[in-house]
Each structure stands twice: as C-alpha cells, then as structure tokens.
Amino acid sequence: QVQLVESGGGLAQDGGSLRLSCAASATIFSINTMGWYRQAPGKQRDLVATVTRSGSTKYVDSVKGRFTISRDNAKNTVYLQMNSLKPEDAAVYYCNAEYLGSPYWGKGTLVTVSS
C-alpha cells in the first residue's frame, strides 16, 4: 500500500551532479529503512544506500564520499544527492521501502553519465 515515485534522473557529465527524489504516497515516519538501488544494463539490481528513521546511513563502497542519502519524514520524501558522477554510475535508480515485511519499489528514474 506504499507507492513510490522517483524523479530527478537525467543526463550528467562525468564529474557532474544530480539529485534524485523519491516521493511516497503515505507517511514514511513508520518505515524504518528506505533506500536507493540501481540496475545497469546486463547487471543485477544492487543496493546503493540506505537511511533509517533515525538518520543512520549506509553506502556501497563505490559511492562512499560521493553520494548522500537523506530523508525528510515530514515531506515523505527520500533523496539521493549524487556528486562526482562516473560513467559506471549510469543506471536506472529505484527507490525502495521495507514496509510490514514487504518490499515496495518505484518505477525507477534513469541516470545517464556521459564520458
């Protein structure tokens, strides 16, 4: 019963920045963990970052120091600030929420990075 809508994807240059947003249809206050995943062509959907209700964050090693995940519970929105983008970051990025033991996914937003 949670709908997630991603936005903010697009074309960035190597070394550029993008900010992704994930808007939830309902309050995320009670959702402990939300995250961003990405899936590049020919690859599996992999975890990029997570953020808990209290603001604790985790990142895959490849994005540490470059990406920042955050959440605004009042706005029911999760963000992914992506800096120093690399061509290998190009993928469809998906917002995820774990709610009542089940995963919920957005439809994804495409991030393209030119070399």
N, C-alpha and C positions, 0 to 999 in steps of 0.2 A: 504493500500500500504506500510505498515511497517512490515517488517519481523524481528523477534527477535529470537535469538539463545542463549540458556543458556549453560553454561559449568561450570565445577569445582565441581560438585557433586561427592559424593563417600562415603566411609566408614570412619567415625571418631570415636575415643574413647570418652567415657564420659569425658568431660572436654577439649576435643581437639578443633581444629580449622579447618575451611575450608573457602575458598574464592570463591564465585560464581561470574561469569561474564555473562553479557548479551550484546551481540553484535547486534546492529541494522543495517539494510540494508541501511539505509539512515541517513542523519544528524538528530540528536536529539536536535539540538540547538533550534528549534522552538517548541519542545514538552515541555510544562511547567512541567508536573508531570509524573514521571516514578516511578515504584515501584516493590516490590517483594511480592508475595503471596505464600502461601504454602497450601498443601492439604494432610492430613494424611489419611490413610485408614479409611473409615467409617465416615469421617468428611467433612465439607464444606471447600471450598477454602477460606481462610482467609487472610486478609491483614497483612503483616509483617512490612513493612516500605515503606516510600515514600520519594522522593527527588525532589525538584523543580529546575527550571532552575537556580535560584539564589543560590542554595545550601541549602535551608531550608529543614530540615528533620523531619519526624515524625515516631514514632515506636509504635508498640503494646507493652503494658506494660510488657508482659512476656519476651521480648528480650531487653529491655532497659538496657544499660550498658554492654551488651554482643555483640550485633550486631551493625555494622556500615554500612550504605548505602552511596554511593557516586557515582558521575557521572563524566565522562570525555567527555565533549561535542566534543572536537577535535577528539577523538577516537571513538565517537558514541558508548560509552560503559558505562554500569551501573554495579556497583559492590555491593556485599553484603559480608562484612567480618564478619564471624561468629566465635566468641570465646566462650570459656566455654560452649561448646555444651552439651546439655542434651538429654537423650533418647526421651523426649517429643518433641524435635525439629525435629525428623525424619519425613520426608515428601517429596513429590515432590514439588520443588520450581519453581515457574513460574515468569517470567519477564512480566511486564505489561507496556503499554504505552497508554496514552489517546491522541488521535490524531484526529483532526477535529470532535470531539464529539463522536468518536467511540473507543472502547477498542481493543487493539491488544495484543495478547498473544504469548509467545513462547511455545514450546512443553514440556518444563519442564526439570529439572535435579534432579535426585534422591539423597537425602541425607539420609544416614543411620548412626545411632549413636548406638554403642554397649554399653551395661551396664557392 
